């Protein structure tokens, strides 16, 4: 829901979400595809903590710098991830994006929906034009750790503990990650807010990458009229 409220301040190339004004929790719930009760509690908490404009107009976030700081702090919980190696490595930075593109484009072989995927963290930052840190194995998000899907992408966990080529993460808030993801050159990529949150606490110069994203992409959110 927070991504939906912030979406009008960001380019559609950085975040996929409706871009409208919402006068109440019901309208926000419909846009975010959540229950009205969930949206009502969310809006009430924002208002109680002083993050919503008190005027009678549409829902408008204020004190956005502090709001992002709290969001960042709340995102520090561990995320399940799996080290992987390429079954056949081509030693190219484009190997993971190419595998995600092929996976998305391939005919689905099962009746149930295929697990969603998207590029994440530093590789996503690079795809979104905010790359800063290099040399870190690329990450991608996978809706669930499906061995068959990994094999179709040419990845295996065998022998990856010591020297991984790729990391797969299973997001805690799956809808927030996958529904907000954008597509660049046929490759699904986590949205810029998600990337900023995810890299912030990463030990491999994540703070520097987060600051680069903050400077280059999040300025419209942080600049508030007095």
Residue, then its C-alpha position, 0 to 999 in steps of 0.5 A: x500500500x505504501x508503494x501505491x501511495x508513493x507511485x505518483x512520485x516515481x517514474x513508471x520505469x522504476x515502479x509498477x503501480x496505479x497512479x491515482x489519488x485516493x480519498x479514503x481507505x476503500x479506494x486505496x484498498x481497491x487499488x492495492x488489491x487488499x482488504x478494506x480492513x487492512x487498508x483502514x488499519x494502514x491509513x489509521x496508523x499513518x494518520x496517528x503517527x503524523x505521516x498523512x496530511x490532515x487536510x480534507x483532500x486526497x490521502x497525501x504522505x508527509x514527513x516522507x524522509x522519516x517514513x522511509x527511514x522507518x520502513x528501512x529499519x523495519x526491513x532488516x529481518x532475514x530473508x530466506x535465500x539459496x546459493x546457486x551455481x550455473x550448470x553451464x556457466x558462460x561467464x557473462x553478467x547477462x546470464x541471469x537476466x537472459x535466464x529470467x527472460x527465457x523463463x518468462x517467455x517459455x510456454x508454461x508446462x504445468x496447470x498451476x501458475x508458474x512461480x514468479x521471478x524478478x531480478x533483485x538487489x545490485x543486479x536490479x539496481x544496475x538494470x534500473x540505471x542506478x548501479x554502483x556496486x559491482x562484483x557481487x553475485x547477482x540476486x533474483x527473487x523466486x516465489x518459492x524454491x522450486x527445484x524444477x524451475x531452477x533446473x529450467x533456468x540452468x541453476x543448481x544448488x550443488x556445490x554452491x555453498x563455497x563459491x556461489x554464482x547466483x543467489x535466489x531469495x524467497x520474498x517475505x511480502x511476495x505480492x509487494x515484490x512481484x506486483x510492483x516489479x517492472x519489465x526491462x527488455x523482457x526481464x522482470x526487475x524489482x522496483x526501485x523502492x524494493x531494491x533500495x530497501x533490500x541493499x540497505x543492509x547488505x554487507x557488500x557495500x549495500x549502504x553505498x548502493x542505497x545512498x546512490x539510489x536515494x540520490x539518483x532515484x528517490x529525490x522526488x519522494x524526499x523533496x517536500x514542500x514546506 
